[in-house]
């Protein structure tokens, strides 16, 4: 008889036991979806990603030969949010994220990234940004809401949280007003469309990211809808023509040398998922990130 019941792991990311904020890497959930513009449900993303991460605890990373679950890592639980109050929720999230050394956040919709960047910049100053997404998320507002999930990087650029010349968006393919697209490009942001990744390959995409970011401290933000709905149906604003899960994984594996300071994976909406494949993709990309930066 085994001492541990079959399949029983702590309900934390990778089943880690540590829960304090003093670990080298802290995982936290941001159960928030007030910023969504189509299908809600991303508030359940952290729970689903943690559940799916149990697939990733039975061995080492096959290229790095380390076990991310064995790192100095803690799951510090979910950040508190203000029910129904978006500005207050973002303020609470910023306050709670401030001071954490290296934070991996499980979303939640993409609006949480603005608060996370505000917290990070207090310690690091403006950062380079690697952003995987179907959308540029730089609308001045989202259907009248100035802080919806489609306006994150408009504010991040305007507030000088990121260095636009060191910002690259990967997987972009959604409908977008020409004025918004032109504004992003005029700011100096590099846009690498999903089609360009398909045509040029993952090695070229990774090289483009490294060229843009250079030696600057960087932040990674992964909207799971960067993946095609065939690989990530459980999200609020799916767009066809996206990256395959293997492409996102392969690009991330090739980003050695980038000085990442933190990351998030957002927009997992379990009510629309199929057999947990979206949650598993998100959990695996966070696991890949840990192996990359360890």
N, C-alpha and C positions, 0 to 999 in steps of 0.2 A: 504493500500500500504506500502510495506517495504521500509525503507530508503536505504538499500543496495540492488542493483540489484541481482537477483537470480544467484548463482554460481560465482559472481564476488568477487574475492579476489586479493590482490596485487600479482604480479608475482614474489613472493619471496618464499623461503622455508617456508612452513607452513603458508604462507601469513603474515609473521611478518612485522611490519611497520618500525622497527628500522634498520638503515643502517650504524651506526658508529662502529669503531673498539674497542670501550671501553666496550662493553658488556662482560658478563662472558663467553658466548659462541658465537663464530662467525662462520657463515656458508659462504663458498666461493666456487665459481665454478672454475674449471681448464679446460677450453675448448681446449683440446690438444689431438691429436692422431697421431703425427709424429712417435711415437715409436711402432705402431702396426705392427704385422708381418703377419696378414691375412686380415681380413675385417676392413676397417677404418669406422669411423662414431662416435667414442666416443667423439669427440669434441662437439657433440650435447647432450651429456649426462646430463650436469648440467641443461639445459633448461627442458629436459624431466623429470628429477627427481623432480625439483621444481613443475612442472605441476602436477605430480602424487601425490605430498605431500598434495595436497588439499583434498585428501581423509581422512586425518589424523587430521582434525581440529575440529571435532564435539564432543569431549569429552575427558575424562581422560584415561590414560593408565590403562588397566584392571587389572594389578597386582600392579603397583606402586601407583596408584590413584593420579597421578599428570598429568597436561597437559603440555607436552613439549613446546607447542607454547606459554605458559604463563611464561616461564622462562625468565631470563635476557639474551635474545638472539637477535642477529642481523644477517641479511643477507647482507654482505658487497659487494655483486656483484661478478663479475668474475675477476680473475687475468688476467693481460695483458700478452700476449705471443708475441714472435718474429716470424712473419710469415715465415715458411719454415726453421727456424734455431733452431735445437734441443738444442745444448749446450747453446745458448743465452736464449732460452725459459726457460730452467731449472734454469739458473742463475737469470733471472727475477723473476721466481716463488719463488725461495729461498729468494730473497731480499724482496719481497712483503709479504711473510709469516712470516718473522722474526719479533718478537716482539708481535705477536698476542697471547693472553693468552691461550685460549683453542679453537683450530681451528677444524672445521668439513669441510672437503673438498669433493666436488662432482666432480668426474672426468668425462671425461678425461681418457686416458689410464694409465696403471700402472706405466709408467716411471715417472709420476709426484710425486710419493711417495718418490723417492730419494731426490728431492729438498725439499719436506716437512720435511723429516727426518733431512736433513742438517740444516734447519732452526730451528727445534725443539731442536736439540742437542746443538746448540749455547747457549740455556738457561738452558737445563736440563742435558746435558751430555748424554752419551750412554744410550739407553732405552731398556727395554724388548719389545718384539714384538709378537703380536697375529696376525697371517696372515691367512685369509681364501682365498683359491684359488684352482683351478684345477692344477696349475703348480707351481713348486718350484721357478721359476723366478730367477734362479741363474746361468744361462749360462754366460760365460765370455763375450759373445757378442751375439747379435740377428741378424743372417745372415749378419755379418760384421759390424753392428752398435753397438759400445760399450755401448751405453746408451738406447737401445731399451727396450720395456716393459718386455722382458724376462730376463733382466740382472740387474734388480733393486736391488735384495738382494745380488747378488754377490758384487756389489759396496758397499752396505750398510754394509756388513760384513767386506770387505777389508778396508773401510774407518773408521771402528770402530764406526759407528753410532748406531749400535745395539749390544747387548750382546748375542752372539750366544747361550750360555748355557741357556739363558732366552728367547729364541725364539722358537715358535711353529707354524707349518704350518698345517692347517686343511682343509681337502677336497682334498688332492693331489691325482691325478689319471692319469695324462696325460703321453704320451710317453716322455721319458727323457733319455739322454745318461747315462750309468751307471757311467761314470766318474764324471758327474755333480752331480748325486744323492749321490755318495760316498763322494764327496767334501763337500756337505752340512752336511751330517751326521758326517763326521770327524771334522767339525768345532764345533760340539756340539748341532746342531739344532735338535729339536724333530719334527718328521714328523708323523702326524696323518692322514692316508689316508681316503678317503671317505668311502671305504669298512669297515675300522675299526670303523668309526662312526656308520655306519649302523648296524654293528654286536654288538657293545658294548652299544650303546644308547647315548642320548644327555647328560644325567647326568654324565656318565663316561667321555665323551669328555670335558665337562665343568670342571670336577675335574682335568683332565690332564692339562688343560690350567692353572688353578689356581696353581697347583703344580709346573709347569715350571716357571711361572712368579713370584710367591711369592709376596714379598712386594715391588718389584722394580717399579719405574715409568715405565709405559707401553704405547705403541702406538698400535692402532688397524687399520689394513689395510684389507679391504674387496674387493676382486675382485669378481664381480658379477658372474663370471663363476665358482666360487665355487659351485653355484647352478647347478643342472642338467638343460640341455636345455629345458626340459619340463616346468620348472618354470622360466627360464631366457633365452629365445631364442635370445634376443636382445643384443648380445655381439660378439666380434670379433673372439674369439678362443674357441668355445664351445666344451665341452668334455662330453660324456655320462657317466652315473654312478654317478652323483654328488649328493650333498645334496638336500633334499627337502627344500622349503622355510621355512616350519615349523621347520625343524631341526636347521637351522641357527638361526632362531628367538629364539628357545628354548634354545640353547646353550648360546646365548648372554644374555638372561634373567637370566641365572644362574651364571654370572660372577661378582656378587656382591663382593665388597672388592678389586677387581683389581684396581690399581691406574692409570687409564687411563689419559693421558695427551693430547690426540687428536686422531683423526681418519680420515680415508678417505674411500669412497666407489667409486670404479672405474670400468671402462670397460663397462659401459652401452652404447650401440650403437643403438639408436632408429630406424635407417633404417631397422633393422632386428627384431624389436620387434613385438609382437602380442598383440593387445588390451592393450598396456601399462603395461603388467604384469612384465616385467623386470624393468622398471622404478619404478613401485609401490613397487617391492621387495626392490630395493635400497633405496627408500625414507623411507620405513618402517624400514629398518635396521638402518638408521641414526636416525629415530625417537626413536627406541628402545634404541639406544646408549645414546641419550639425557636423556631418562627416567632412564637409568641405572646410569649415572654419576651425575645426578642432586642432 
